[in-house]
Amino acid sequence: MVYLSVKPAKLKRSGLLIIPLSALVLLLFLVPTLWGSYARILIFTILLYVTLAVSYDVVGGILGYLYLGHGLFFGLGAYITALALKHGQTLPLALLLGASSVLPVAALLSLPLFRLHGAVFALATLGLLMLGGQLASNLADFTGGAAGLSLLPNTKPMVTYSLALVLALAAVLMHWLLGSSSLGLELSSIQESEDMAESVGINCVKAKRLALIISAIPAAMAGGLHAREISFVIPAEAFGLEYSLAPLLMCLLFKPGTTWGPLLGALVLSAAQEFIWTTVPGFRLSLYGILLIFIGMQRAKRS
């Protein structure tokens, strides 16, 4: 079965978007030159959230699983990239090492995880996130423990910014292509009814494993870029709830399972978060809780 075959009509329609998208990409590349370092850091953060949101949506939107462990792959990518950089590797190679290391982790975790459903699945993924933080704290010889890992200052901020832009564009393109691919249709069918999907010959175990792997790789690379940008990694942040709750809310805020839904959610929630961070910094996680309750109530009314 060809998993990533895409309808030719969709590719033909995409040609109309090349000019405005090229102009947008050029503008984003020029942002640091036009508006300085604060604008670079702000857009860099938004680009990472875009990557996290659209990659989360593969499992949380297209497949339809409530998933609280996306931050696990962000944290693993951050630590492995940081360790590779400390051992003298270049940033692109360190990012590739971080991405390739989460591939077998996601493949192995998919076997027990996707035997679970609903709230049990969500709690299990949250438990894995917390386990990742505990391991990072306890394996002090490798990770620096609770004090974390420190890197040399980032002397090439435009490199991390450019890589974040490329990563975000690649993640959005991946999600867009996945939406009408054979794998995307299989994941949507599994969300509707796993028993029905199996009855028509879909290998549900393989499809769900691929979904988790595809979701994990961009998250790991986003974690690696974040580590390089701020030049240190600590367990409480790398495996913090923020990098699991934020993508979830960005996905649910508008229309899960579409490319524009998590993309728009990432832009809106990032802007709201930046405003709160500069006015009442301690309210940021409270915002996630309020939005999660509100979205849950709205979805309960619709059902």
C-alpha positions in Angstrom: 0.0 0.0 0.0 1.3 3.4 -0.9 0.9 5.4 2.3 1.7 8.9 1.1 0.1 9.1 -2.3 -1.7 12.4 -2.7 -4.5 13.4 -5.0 -3.2 15.2 -8.1 -6.0 17.9 -7.8 -4.7 18.9 -4.4 -1.2 19.3 -5.7 -2.5 21.4 -8.7 -4.4 23.7 -6.4 -1.3 24.2 -4.3 0.4 25.9 -7.2 -1.8 28.9 -6.7 -0.4 29.4 -3.2 3.3 29.4 -4.2 3.7 33.1 -4.7 2.0 34.3 -1.5 3.7 31.6 0.5 7.1 32.5 -1.0 6.5 36.2 -0.1 5.5 35.2 3.5 8.7 33.0 3.9 10.9 35.8 2.6 9.2 38.3 5.1 9.8 35.9 7.9 13.5 35.5 7.0 13.8 39.3 7.0 12.0 39.8 10.4 15.2 39.9 12.5 16.8 42.4 10.1 13.8 44.6 10.1 12.7 44.5 13.7 15.6 43.2 15.7 16.3 40.4 18.2 13.0 40.6 20.2 11.0 40.0 17.0 13.4 37.1 16.1 12.9 35.4 19.5 9.1 36.0 19.3 8.8 34.5 15.8 11.1 31.7 16.7 8.9 30.7 19.6 5.8 30.9 17.4 7.4 28.7 14.8 8.2 26.1 17.4 4.6 26.1 18.6 3.4 25.8 15.0 5.6 22.7 14.6 4.4 21.2 17.9 0.7 22.0 17.1 0.6 20.4 13.6 2.7 17.4 14.6 0.4 16.9 17.7 -2.6 16.9 15.4 -1.5 13.8 13.6 -2.4 11.7 16.7 -4.7 14.2 18.5 -6.6 15.4 15.5 -6.5 13.0 12.5 -6.3 9.9 14.6 -8.5 11.4 17.4 -6.7 10.2 20.5 -6.6 12.5 23.5 -2.8 12.7 23.9 -0.9 14.3 26.8 2.6 13.0 26.1 3.7 15.1 23.2 6.2 16.9 25.5 8.0 13.6 26.0 9.4 13.7 22.5 10.1 17.5 22.8 12.2 16.8 26.0 14.0 13.8 24.5 14.9 15.8 21.4 16.1 18.7 23.6 18.4 16.5 25.7 19.8 14.4 22.9 20.5 17.4 20.8 22.2 19.2 23.7 24.4 16.2 24.5 25.4 15.9 20.8 26.3 19.6 20.8 28.4 19.3 24.0 30.3 16.5 22.2 31.2 18.8 19.4 28.6 17.9 16.8 27.2 20.5 14.4 23.6 21.7 15.0 22.1 20.0 11.9 23.7 16.7 12.8 22.7 17.1 16.5 19.1 17.7 15.4 19.1 14.6 13.2 20.5 12.5 16.0 17.7 13.8 18.3 15.0 13.1 15.6 16.4 9.6 14.8 16.6 8.7 18.5 12.9 9.2 19.2 11.9 7.1 16.2 12.5 3.7 18.0 11.1 5.1 21.2 7.9 6.1 19.5 7.7 2.7 17.7 8.2 0.8 20.9 5.8 2.9 23.0 3.1 2.6 20.3 2.8 -1.1 21.0 1.4 -0.9 24.6 -0.1 2.6 24.4 -2.5 1.9 21.5 -4.0 -1.0 23.4 -5.5 1.7 25.6 -8.3 4.1 24.8 -9.9 7.3 26.0 -8.9 8.7 29.4 -6.7 5.7 30.2 -4.6 6.4 27.1 -4.4 10.1 28.0 -3.2 9.3 31.6 -0.7 6.7 30.3 0.9 9.3 28.0 0.9 11.9 30.8 2.7 9.3 33.0 5.3 8.8 30.3 5.9 12.5 30.3 6.5 12.6 34.0 8.7 9.5 33.8 10.9 11.2 31.2 11.3 14.2 33.7 12.2 11.8 36.5 14.7 9.9 34.4 16.4 13.2 33.3 16.7 14.2 36.9 18.0 10.9 38.2 20.5 10.2 35.4 22.7 13.0 36.5 25.9 11.6 35.0 24.4 12.1 31.5 21.9 14.8 31.9 23.3 17.0 34.7 20.4 16.0 36.9 18.0 18.7 38.2 20.6 21.4 37.5 20.4 20.5 33.8 22.8 20.8 30.9 24.5 24.1 30.0 25.7 24.8 26.5 28.0 27.5 25.1 26.1 30.7 24.2 24.3 30.6 20.8 26.6 32.6 18.6 24.6 32.0 15.4 21.0 32.9 16.3 20.0 33.3 12.6 20.9 29.7 12.0 18.5 28.5 14.7 15.9 30.9 13.5 16.2 29.7 9.9 16.1 26.1 10.9 13.0 26.7 13.0 11.3 28.3 10.0 12.3 25.4 7.7 11.1 22.9 10.3 7.7 24.7 10.8 7.2 24.8 7.0 8.1 21.1 6.7 5.8 20.2 9.5 2.9 22.1 7.9 3.6 20.6 4.5 3.8 17.1 6.0 0.4 17.5 7.7 -1.2 18.9 4.6 0.1 16.0 2.5 -0.9 13.5 5.1 -4.5 14.8 5.2 -5.3 13.3 1.8 -2.8 10.5 1.7 -3.6 6.8 2.1 -2.3 6.9 5.7 -4.3 10.0 6.5 -7.5 8.4 5.3 -6.7 5.2 7.2 -6.2 7.3 10.4 -9.5 9.1 9.9 -11.2 5.7 9.4 -9.7 4.4 12.6 -11.1 7.5 14.4 -14.6 6.8 13.1 -14.5 3.1 14.0 -11.5 1.0 14.6 -13.5 -2.2 14.2 -14.9 -1.0 10.8 -11.4 0.0 9.7 -10.1 -3.5 10.5 -13.0 -5.1 8.7 -12.1 -3.3 5.4 -8.5 -4.5 5.6 -6.7 -1.5 7.3 -3.7 -2.6 9.5 -4.7 -0.4 12.5 -1.6 -1.3 14.6 0.8 -0.3 11.7 -1.2 2.9 10.9 -1.2 4.1 14.5 2.5 3.3 15.0 3.3 5.4 11.9 1.1 8.2 13.2 3.0 8.3 16.5 6.4 8.2 14.7 5.4 11.0 12.3 4.2 13.1 15.2 7.3 12.5 17.4 10.0 13.5 14.9 9.1 17.2 14.4 8.5 17.6 18.2 12.0 16.2 18.9 13.6 18.6 16.4 11.6 21.5 18.0 13.0 20.5 21.4 16.5 20.4 20.0 16.2 23.9 18.5 14.8 25.2 21.7 17.7 23.8 23.7 20.2 25.4 21.2 18.4 28.8 21.4 18.3 29.1 25.2 21.7 27.2 25.7 20.5 25.1 28.6 18.1 22.2 29.3 16.5 21.3 32.6 14.1 18.5 33.3 11.3 20.7 34.7 11.1 22.7 31.5 12.1 20.1 28.8 9.5 17.6 30.2 7.1 20.3 31.5 3.4 20.2 31.0 3.5 23.3 28.8 4.9 21.5 25.8 2.1 18.9 26.0 -0.9 21.1 27.0 -0.1 24.0 24.5 -0.1 21.8 21.4 -3.3 20.0 22.6 -5.1 23.4 23.1 -3.8 24.7 19.8 -5.2 21.7 18.1 -8.6 21.7 19.8 -9.1 25.5 19.7 -10.4 25.5 16.1 -10.8 22.4 14.0 -8.7 19.3 14.8 -7.7 17.1 11.9 -7.2 20.0 9.4 -4.0 21.7 8.6 -5.4 25.2 9.1 -7.0 24.4 12.5 -3.8 23.7 14.6 -1.9 26.3 12.5 -4.4 29.1 13.4 -4.6 27.8 16.9 -0.8 28.0 17.3 -0.8 31.6 16.0 -3.7 32.8 18.3 -2.6 31.0 21.4 1.1 32.1 21.0 -0.1 35.7 20.7 -2.3 35.4 23.8 0.6 33.7 25.7 3.1 36.5 24.7 0.7 39.1 26.0 0.1 37.3 29.3 3.8 36.6 29.6 4.6 40.3 29.4 1.8 41.4 31.8 1.0 38.6 34.3 3.7 35.9 33.8 2.3 33.5 36.4 -1.0 33.2 34.7 0.3 31.3 31.6 -0.4 27.8 32.8 -3.7 29.0 34.3 -4.7 30.1 30.8 -4.2 26.6 29.5 -6.5 25.2 32.3 -9.2 27.7 31.6 -9.1 27.1 27.9 -9.1 23.4 28.4 -12.2 23.6 30.6 -14.0 25.9 28.2 -13.2 23.8 25.1 -14.3 20.6 27.0 -17.6 22.3 28.0 -18.3 23.4 24.4 -17.6 20.0 23.0 -19.8 18.4 25.6 -22.7 20.7 24.6 -22.3 19.8 20.9 -22.3 16.0 21.7 
